[in-house]
């Protein structure tokens, strides 16, 4: 899995360990939601405050 982090338009470099943690947490949560196909291609998560 590839994880890309952008904060305020700036790409933030993250190592493979953090990519695996983020990917696992997000895919695990999303996979339990109704309406999500098992064979999804991409998840886009936007957090705004």
C-alpha positions, 0 to 999 in steps of 0.5 A, a space after each residue: 500500500 502507498 500512503 501519501 500525507 499532505 498538510 496545507 498543500 505541502 507533501 510530508 515524507 513518511 517512512 514505511 513503518 508509519 505508512 503501514 500503521 496509517 494504512 492498517 488503521 484506515 483500511 481496518 476501519 473502512 473495511 467494517 463500514 456498510 457500502 464499502 466493496 471488498 475490492 476497493 482501489 483507493 481510499 481518500 481521507 480528508 481531515 479539516 479543522 
